[in-house]
Amino acid sequence: MEIIKSFIESIINIYSNHPKLLLETIILIALCVLLKIYYPKFRGFMGEFWVKLELSKLPKDKYFVFNDIMIKDEKGTHQIDHIVLSKFGIFVIETKNYYGFIKGKEFDNKWIQYLGKNKNYFVNPIHQNYGHIKSLSNLLELEDKYFISVICFSNHAKIDVKSSSIVTQVNDLENEILKYKVLLINNDIKELSNIIISNNIKDKTLRKQHVKNIRIKINNNRALENNMICPKCGNKLVERNGKYGKFIGCSNYPKCKYIKNNITKAGKDTFAQ
């Protein structure tokens, strides 16, 4: 706090005879601080915006698009980024506004995000999306075969993922959906649409609680990780050597394939944003 105070006082002393320049400097510093704080949220907002824009290009007489849907089942609440209803299938879209080089496989527990010399592990989004599909399947009373999982990364990411599910970028999202041309669903799409609308949770308190629950879970997992305990099975976490270098994983492997995060060259832990 004293460092910040001294820095502000020095700025004021330097520009004390130039009030206009002082004001401009203070505004510039304030903007830099705000950008640092809110940049991740801004990236997330813009990422969702571009996906919405891409989905809006779909023919409106054949596709019903839903954005930011939250539904509840016996396991809790599920926040689904985007849903596209059509006779050709129900597309459940999980967006990841990551950049860098993304590598993974369909059945891997975690994928890797390479950022220069650093690499971060993050939960396989196909696994995340499967939970969303199951909740929608129960809600709409439709079998899993009618649902199509789509993982959509930003255009700034380079993707090397081996998967039968769709893993794409924003610019290619519309084309990936339009590839499905075989009639699959006989149900009334409008009726399915009404079910989603009527079950969508709009209450801000419940939505905030959903976010809070996720943060609590993340913090609990990190606390366990810091004590070298696997959040998934409770066994010890140990340093292991893998194909892509050293990593922290569960000692109960291969029964438990939990991975913490990579040890960077600097020796610090990193997490995907």
C-alpha positions as CSV (number, residue, x, y, z in Angstrom):
1,M,0.0,0.0,0.0
2,E,2.9,2.4,0.9
3,I,4.5,1.7,-2.5
4,I,1.3,2.7,-4.3
5,K,1.0,5.8,-2.2
6,S,4.6,6.8,-2.9
7,F,4.1,6.2,-6.6
8,I,1.0,8.4,-6.7
9,E,2.7,11.2,-4.7
10,S,5.7,11.1,-7.1
11,I,3.4,11.4,-10.1
12,I,1.6,14.4,-8.6
13,N,5.0,16.1,-7.8
14,I,6.3,15.6,-11.3
15,Y,3.2,17.0,-13.0
16,S,2.2,19.5,-10.3
17,N,2.8,22.4,-12.7
18,H,1.0,20.7,-15.6
19,P,-2.5,20.0,-14.3
20,K,-3.9,19.0,-17.7
21,L,-1.0,16.5,-18.3
22,L,-1.5,15.2,-14.7
23,L,-5.2,14.5,-15.4
24,E,-4.4,12.7,-18.6
25,T,-1.7,10.6,-16.8
26,I,-4.1,9.7,-14.0
27,I,-6.8,8.7,-16.6
28,L,-4.3,6.6,-18.5
29,I,-3.2,4.8,-15.4
30,A,-6.8,4.2,-14.3
31,L,-7.6,2.7,-17.8
32,C,-4.6,0.4,-17.6
33,V,-5.7,-0.8,-14.1
34,L,-9.3,-1.4,-15.3
35,L,-8.1,-3.2,-18.4
36,K,-5.9,-5.5,-16.3
37,I,-8.8,-6.3,-14.0
38,Y,-11.6,-6.7,-16.5
39,Y,-9.8,-7.9,-19.6
40,P,-10.6,-11.6,-19.0
41,K,-14.3,-10.8,-18.6
42,F,-14.1,-8.6,-21.7
43,R,-12.5,-11.5,-23.7
44,G,-15.3,-13.8,-22.4
45,F,-18.0,-11.4,-23.4
46,M,-16.6,-10.8,-26.9
47,G,-16.1,-14.6,-27.4
48,E,-19.8,-15.2,-26.6
49,F,-20.7,-12.3,-28.9
50,W,-18.9,-13.7,-31.9
51,V,-20.4,-17.2,-31.4
52,K,-23.9,-15.6,-31.2
53,L,-23.2,-13.7,-34.3
54,E,-22.1,-16.8,-36.1
55,L,-25.2,-18.8,-35.0
56,S,-27.5,-16.0,-36.1
57,K,-26.5,-16.8,-39.7
58,L,-28.3,-20.2,-39.6
59,P,-31.6,-20.3,-41.5
60,K,-34.2,-19.3,-38.9
61,D,-36.9,-21.5,-40.4
62,K,-34.9,-24.6,-39.7
63,Y,-32.8,-23.8,-36.6
64,F,-33.8,-22.5,-33.2
65,V,-30.9,-20.9,-31.4
66,F,-30.7,-20.5,-27.6
67,N,-27.9,-18.6,-25.8
68,D,-26.9,-18.9,-22.1
69,I,-29.4,-21.4,-20.9
70,M,-29.5,-22.7,-17.3
71,I,-31.5,-25.8,-16.4
72,K,-31.7,-27.8,-13.2
73,D,-31.8,-31.5,-12.5
74,E,-31.2,-33.8,-9.5
75,K,-27.5,-33.2,-9.8
76,G,-27.8,-29.4,-9.6
77,T,-27.8,-26.6,-12.2
78,H,-26.2,-26.7,-15.6
79,Q,-25.2,-23.6,-17.5
80,I,-25.2,-24.3,-21.2
81,D,-23.5,-21.7,-23.5
82,H,-25.5,-22.4,-26.7
83,I,-28.2,-24.8,-27.9
84,V,-29.3,-25.2,-31.6
85,L,-32.5,-27.1,-32.2
86,S,-33.2,-28.6,-35.6
87,K,-34.6,-31.6,-37.3
88,F,-31.0,-32.6,-38.1
89,G,-30.1,-32.9,-34.4
90,I,-29.7,-30.9,-31.2
91,F,-26.4,-29.1,-31.1
92,V,-25.1,-28.5,-27.6
93,I,-22.2,-26.0,-27.8
94,E,-19.5,-25.4,-25.2
95,T,-17.4,-22.4,-25.9
96,K,-13.8,-22.0,-24.8
97,N,-12.3,-18.5,-25.3
98,Y,-8.7,-19.9,-25.1
99,Y,-5.8,-18.9,-27.3
100,G,-2.5,-20.6,-27.9
101,F,-2.0,-24.1,-29.1
102,I,-4.7,-26.7,-27.9
103,K,-3.9,-30.4,-27.9
104,G,-5.9,-33.3,-26.7
105,K,-7.9,-36.5,-27.4
106,E,-11.6,-37.3,-27.0
107,F,-11.1,-39.6,-24.0
108,D,-8.3,-37.7,-22.3
109,N,-9.2,-36.5,-18.8
110,K,-7.5,-33.1,-19.6
111,W,-6.3,-31.2,-22.6
112,I,-3.2,-29.0,-22.9
113,Q,-3.0,-25.4,-23.7
114,Y,0.5,-24.3,-24.9
115,L,1.4,-20.7,-24.3
116,G,5.0,-20.2,-25.5
117,K,7.2,-22.3,-23.2
118,N,4.4,-22.8,-20.7
119,K,1.6,-25.3,-20.9
120,N,-1.6,-25.5,-18.9
121,Y,-3.9,-28.4,-18.3
122,F,-7.7,-27.9,-18.4
123,V,-10.6,-30.3,-18.1
124,N,-11.6,-32.0,-21.3
125,P,-14.6,-29.8,-22.5
126,I,-16.2,-32.9,-24.2
127,H,-16.6,-34.4,-20.8
128,Q,-18.1,-31.1,-19.5
129,N,-20.5,-31.0,-22.4
130,Y,-21.6,-34.6,-21.8
131,G,-23.1,-33.5,-18.5
132,H,-25.0,-30.8,-20.3
133,I,-26.3,-33.2,-22.9
134,K,-27.5,-35.7,-20.2
135,S,-29.4,-32.9,-18.5
136,L,-31.0,-31.9,-21.8
137,S,-31.7,-35.5,-22.7
138,N,-33.7,-36.0,-19.5
139,L,-35.5,-32.7,-19.8
140,L,-36.6,-33.2,-23.4
141,E,-37.1,-37.0,-22.9
142,L,-34.9,-37.8,-25.9
143,E,-32.1,-40.3,-26.3
144,D,-28.4,-39.2,-26.4
145,K,-28.2,-40.1,-30.1
146,Y,-30.2,-37.0,-31.0
147,F,-27.6,-34.7,-29.4
148,I,-24.4,-33.5,-31.1
149,S,-21.6,-32.2,-28.9
150,V,-19.8,-29.1,-30.2
151,I,-16.7,-27.6,-28.6
152,C,-16.0,-24.1,-30.1
153,F,-12.7,-22.4,-29.5
154,S,-11.8,-18.8,-30.4
155,N,-10.3,-18.0,-33.8
156,H,-7.0,-17.2,-32.0
157,A,-6.5,-20.8,-31.0
158,K,-4.7,-23.5,-33.0
159,I,-6.3,-26.9,-32.5
160,D,-4.8,-30.3,-32.6
161,V,-7.6,-32.5,-31.1
162,K,-8.4,-36.1,-32.2
163,S,-12.1,-36.6,-31.6
164,S,-15.3,-37.9,-33.2
165,S,-17.1,-34.9,-31.6
166,I,-17.0,-31.5,-33.3
167,V,-14.1,-29.4,-32.1
168,T,-13.9,-26.2,-34.1
169,Q,-13.4,-22.5,-34.1
170,V,-15.9,-19.7,-34.3
171,N,-15.5,-19.0,-38.0
172,D,-16.2,-22.6,-38.9
173,L,-19.1,-23.1,-36.5
174,E,-22.0,-22.5,-38.9
175,N,-20.5,-24.7,-41.6
176,E,-20.0,-27.6,-39.1
177,I,-23.7,-27.4,-38.1
178,L,-24.8,-27.3,-41.7
179,K,-22.9,-30.5,-42.5
180,Y,-25.7,-32.4,-40.8
181,K,-28.4,-32.9,-43.5
182,V,-30.1,-36.2,-42.5
183,L,-33.5,-35.8,-40.8
184,L,-33.0,-37.2,-37.3
185,I,-35.8,-35.9,-35.1
186,N,-39.5,-36.4,-35.7
187,N,-40.6,-34.4,-32.6
188,D,-42.1,-31.0,-32.9
189,I,-39.1,-28.6,-32.7
190,K,-41.3,-25.8,-31.6
191,E,-42.6,-27.9,-28.7
192,L,-39.0,-28.8,-27.7
193,S,-38.2,-25.1,-27.9
194,N,-41.0,-24.3,-25.5
195,I,-39.8,-26.9,-23.0
196,I,-36.3,-25.3,-23.0
197,I,-37.7,-21.8,-22.6
198,S,-40.1,-22.7,-19.8
199,N,-37.3,-24.5,-17.9
200,N,-34.6,-21.8,-18.4
201,I,-33.6,-20.3,-15.0
202,K,-33.5,-16.5,-15.3
203,D,-33.5,-15.7,-11.6
204,K,-30.3,-13.7,-11.0
205,T,-29.9,-15.0,-7.5
206,L,-29.9,-18.6,-8.6
207,R,-27.5,-17.8,-11.5
208,K,-25.1,-16.1,-9.1
209,Q,-25.3,-19.1,-6.8
210,H,-24.4,-21.4,-9.7
211,V,-21.2,-19.3,-10.3
212,K,-20.5,-19.3,-6.6
213,N,-20.8,-23.0,-6.4
214,I,-18.3,-23.5,-9.2
215,R,-15.8,-21.1,-7.5
216,I,-16.2,-23.0,-4.3
217,K,-15.5,-26.3,-6.0
218,I,-12.5,-24.8,-7.8
219,N,-11.1,-23.4,-4.5
220,N,-11.7,-26.7,-2.7
221,N,-9.9,-28.6,-5.4
222,R,-7.0,-26.2,-5.3
223,A,-6.7,-26.5,-1.5
224,L,-6.5,-30.3,-1.9
225,E,-4.0,-29.9,-4.7
226,N,-1.8,-27.6,-2.6
227,N,-1.7,-30.4,0.0
228,M,-0.9,-32.9,-2.8
229,I,-4.2,-34.7,-2.4
230,C,-6.2,-35.8,-5.5
231,P,-9.6,-34.1,-5.5
232,K,-11.1,-36.9,-7.5
233,C,-10.2,-40.0,-5.4
234,G,-8.4,-38.7,-2.3
235,N,-5.1,-40.4,-3.0
236,K,-1.7,-38.7,-3.1
237,L,-0.6,-36.5,-6.0
238,V,2.9,-37.2,-7.2
239,E,5.3,-35.8,-9.8
240,R,5.4,-37.9,-12.9
241,N,7.2,-38.0,-16.2
242,G,5.0,-38.1,-19.3
243,K,5.2,-37.8,-23.0
244,Y,5.0,-34.0,-22.8
245,G,7.3,-33.5,-19.8
246,K,6.8,-33.5,-16.0
247,F,3.4,-33.1,-14.5
248,I,1.5,-33.6,-11.2
249,G,-0.8,-36.6,-11.3
250,C,-2.7,-39.1,-9.1
251,S,-0.6,-41.9,-7.5
252,N,-3.6,-44.2,-8.1
253,Y,-3.0,-44.1,-11.9
254,P,-4.3,-45.8,-14.1
255,K,-7.5,-46.2,-12.0
256,C,-7.5,-42.4,-11.5
257,K,-6.2,-40.2,-14.3
258,Y,-6.5,-36.9,-12.5
259,I,-3.9,-34.3,-13.5
260,K,-3.1,-31.2,-11.6
261,N,-1.3,-28.7,-13.8
262,N,2.0,-28.5,-15.5
263,I,5.3,-27.5,-13.8
264,T,6.6,-24.6,-15.9
265,K,10.2,-24.0,-16.6
266,A,10.2,-21.3,-13.9
267,G,8.9,-23.8,-11.4
268,K,5.5,-22.2,-11.0
269,D,2.1,-23.6,-11.4
270,T,-0.1,-22.2,-14.2
271,F,-3.8,-22.5,-14.9
272,A,-5.7,-22.0,-18.2
273,Q,-7.7,-18.8,-18.2
